[in-house]
Amino acid sequence: MDDLVSVRATVYGRVQGVFFRAFVEEQAQQLGLKGYVQGRIQA
């Protein structure tokens, strides 16, 4: 069985709409990663 690794990353700065999430999703798929993206409310 493969070893599982858990990583939490937070991205700060100006994110332009859905294109950032789409880019990250495409890169993750190419690397065989699984997970989710969660938006945060800006203060």
Secondary structure, 3 states (H helix, E strand, C coil): CCCCCCCCCCCCCCCCHHHHHHHHHHHHHHHCCCCCCCCCCCC
